[in-house]
Amino acid sequence: MNGYRFSTHAEVEDVSHFHSALCQPNLLTFGEYYGVFFPTSDSIGWYTTRPGMDPQLCQAAFFEEMLVSSLFVTLAPMRLGAEMALCGFIDTVMTHPSHRRRGLASTLLQRALAGMKSAGADVSLLYAAHEDPPGPSENMYQGLGYSIHELVVRFVKHPPHMLETAPAAPIPPDDIARTAFTAALSQHDGWIDLDDSLWRWRRLQRPLQYPITLHKTSGGALCAICSGELLAAGRPRPVTVLSDLVLPQHIREEDALGPIIAAALADAPITAFSPRSNLSLSRRLRRLAFEPVATEAAMVRPLTQTGVDLLRAPRRDWYVAVESIIGV
Ligand SMILES: CC(C)(COP(=O)(O)OP(=O)(O)OC[C@H]1O[C@@H](n2cnc3c(N)ncnc32)[C@H](O)[C@@H]1OP(=O)(O)O)[C@@H](O)C(=O)NCCC(=O)NCCS
């Protein structure tokens, strides 16, 4: 490929300049995509400290020293059936619009696949916008050996959120909270080992722009609420994202989810994700006026025979790691 230089993120010398550059193609490329969080140098800087993100595996392409394509790779143990498999998570795959269809993203992905395999990963996972028929990114990933493992529906509830319920009280981001989320979600496929470093990164070391609060209702529902600006239809807009949502089965959605909605920003749309296979969660979200707006495909690729075997295991509920979809 004439004129292009490929490197890992680890080989980049001026990191802060590189973080600003990452925001620029990101803005350009994701501007029309529904729902990536508005990136700044600060938020990208935070994101690159994600536990397991390995700059030696993250890839970039430059044209005349301008960053034109990039992707992030994170290695972390992820549940698949009874096992915790070492997984290579790929996200924020982007190519500058003027340099597309020249094989840049696929070259970076091939380099990342080789790196993840050498680092001992058994599987790789990424999320792609899912359309029918499949769109460009889904096609590209399929061509590289990824296949759809689960579909995740993105729901949005538009304001005004008229609820008479009292807001769910915030709980401190301490070990008690961590144990509660782990007990409720850690047997789901896709769960990422919530060790000290991941807990700190997700809950305590937030970028100023995207604070998170944790909530628990009297009925035992749990949720993380993040407020910030989402890049929707080309410009930043205020939004609230619910993640790690745990709704006990035995209570009505008004009682389980109502206090969580009441704890979110009153005048911003609320986003929540539900695996398509989780019919109960999807139904409960719909009952409280959440509308499906998009679907993401969780795509996996085995990297070893162990990975092939693990991906054949009977499916469990799916855990949506929200940072892998929208970067918060
Ligand atoms: C998706 C994206 C990363 C592809 O980058 P790229 O450098 O142009 O990709 P490549 O040139 O390596 O394309 C590889 C293959 O993907 C498919 N593809 C990529 N863009 C396509 C398009 N616009 N239409 C149809 N197929 C496309 C093709 O099969 C292509 O192979 P081909 O050119 O030999 O037909 C780029 O379009 C982009 O940045 N989009 C916006 C951000 C985004 O959606 N990222 C993905 C997040 S999951």
The ligand as an SDF file (V2000), in Angstrom:
LIG
                    3D

 48 50  0  0  0  0  0  0  0  0999 V2000
  -15.8130    0.5040    8.4670 C   0  0  0  0  0  0  0  0  0  0  0  0
  -14.4740    1.1970    8.1740 C   0  0  0  0  0  0  0  0  0  0  0  0
  -13.6150    1.1400    9.4370 C   0  0  0  0  0  0  0  0  0  0  0  0
  -13.7840    0.4640    7.0250 C   0  0  0  0  0  0  0  0  0  0  0  0
  -12.4940    1.0270    6.8630 O   0  0  0  0  0  0  0  0  0  0  0  0
  -11.6820    0.8470    5.4850 P   0  0  0  0  0  0  0  0  0  0  0  0
  -10.2670    1.2030    5.7800 O   0  0  0  0  0  0  0  0  0  0  0  0
  -12.3560    1.5740    4.4110 O   0  0  0  0  0  0  0  0  0  0  0  0
  -11.8620   -0.7120    5.2570 O   0  0  0  0  0  0  0  0  0  0  0  0
  -11.1380   -1.6240    4.1530 P   0  0  0  0  0  0  0  0  0  0  0  0
  -10.6940   -0.7830    2.9940 O   0  0  0  0  0  0  0  0  0  0  0  0
  -10.1110   -2.4370    4.8360 O   0  0  0  0  0  0  0  0  0  0  0  0
  -12.3630   -2.5150    3.6930 O   0  0  0  0  0  0  0  0  0  0  0  0
  -12.3810   -3.8770    3.9170 C   0  0  0  0  0  0  0  0  0  0  0  0
  -13.6520   -4.4700    3.3540 C   0  0  0  0  0  0  0  0  0  0  0  0
  -14.7750   -4.0350    4.1320 O   0  0  0  0  0  0  0  0  0  0  0  0
  -15.8960   -3.8720    3.2620 C   0  0  0  0  0  0  0  0  0  0  0  0
  -16.2460   -2.4430    3.1940 N   0  0  0  0  0  0  0  0  0  0  0  0
  -15.5680   -1.4390    3.7990 C   0  0  0  0  0  0  0  0  0  0  0  0
  -16.2270   -0.2660    3.5450 N   0  0  0  0  0  0  0  0  0  0  0  0
  -17.3020   -0.5620    2.7760 C   0  0  0  0  0  0  0  0  0  0  0  0
  -18.3410    0.2030    2.2100 C   0  0  0  0  0  0  0  0  0  0  0  0
  -18.4220    1.5430    2.3850 N   0  0  0  0  0  0  0  0  0  0  0  0
  -19.2780   -0.4270    1.4870 N   0  0  0  0  0  0  0  0  0  0  0  0
  -19.2340   -1.7560    1.3050 C   0  0  0  0  0  0  0  0  0  0  0  0
  -18.2580   -2.5610    1.8150 N   0  0  0  0  0  0  0  0  0  0  0  0
  -17.3100   -1.9640    2.5480 C   0  0  0  0  0  0  0  0  0  0  0  0
  -15.4740   -4.3450    1.9210 C   0  0  0  0  0  0  0  0  0  0  0  0
  -15.7270   -5.7380    1.8560 O   0  0  0  0  0  0  0  0  0  0  0  0
  -13.9970   -4.0670    1.9640 C   0  0  0  0  0  0  0  0  0  0  0  0
  -13.2560   -4.8470    1.0650 O   0  0  0  0  0  0  0  0  0  0  0  0
  -13.1160   -4.3750   -0.4810 P   0  0  0  0  0  0  0  0  0  0  0  0
  -12.7850   -2.9180   -0.4820 O   0  0  0  0  0  0  0  0  0  0  0  0
  -12.0180   -5.2520   -1.0000 O   0  0  0  0  0  0  0  0  0  0  0  0
  -14.4650   -4.6470   -1.0850 O   0  0  0  0  0  0  0  0  0  0  0  0
  -14.6780    2.6720    7.7410 C   0  0  0  0  0  0  0  0  0  0  0  0
  -15.6710    2.7060    6.7160 O   0  0  0  0  0  0  0  0  0  0  0  0
  -15.1050    3.5890    8.8640 C   0  0  0  0  0  0  0  0  0  0  0  0
  -14.2500    4.1750    9.5270 O   0  0  0  0  0  0  0  0  0  0  0  0
  -16.4280    3.7370    9.0800 N   0  0  0  0  0  0  0  0  0  0  0  0
  -16.9620    4.5920   10.1450 C   0  0  0  0  0  0  0  0  0  0  0  0
  -16.6560    4.0450   11.5270 C   0  0  0  0  0  0  0  0  0  0  0  0
  -17.2090    2.6620   11.7060 C   0  0  0  0  0  0  0  0  0  0  0  0
  -18.3580    2.3900   11.3490 O   0  0  0  0  0  0  0  0  0  0  0  0
  -16.3800    1.7970   12.2690 N   0  0  0  0  0  0  0  0  0  0  0  0
  -16.7520    0.4500   12.5600 C   0  0  0  0  0  0  0  0  0  0  0  0
  -17.2150    0.3880   13.9480 C   0  0  0  0  0  0  0  0  0  0  0  0
  -17.7650   -1.2280   14.3080 S   0  0  0  0  0  0  0  0  0  0  0  0
  1  2  1  0
  2  3  1  0
  2  4  1  0
  2 36  1  0
  4  5  1  0
  5  6  1  0
  6  7  2  0
  6  8  1  0
  6  9  1  0
  9 10  1  0
 10 11  2  0
 10 12  1  0
 10 13  1  0
 13 14  1  0
 14 15  1  0
 15 16  1  0
 15 30  1  0
 16 17  1  0
 17 18  1  0
 17 28  1  0
 18 19  1  0
 18 27  1  0
 19 20  2  0
 20 21  1  0
 21 22  1  0
 21 27  2  0
 22 23  1  0
 22 24  2  0
 24 25  1  0
 25 26  2  0
 26 27  1  0
 28 29  1  0
 28 30  1  0
 30 31  1  0
 31 32  1  0
 32 33  2  0
 32 34  1  0
 32 35  1  0
 36 37  1  0
 36 38  1  0
 38 39  2  0
 38 40  1  0
 40 41  1  0
 41 42  1  0
 42 43  1  0
 43 44  2  0
 43 45  1  0
 45 46  1  0
 46 47  1  0
 47 48  1  0
M  END
$$$$
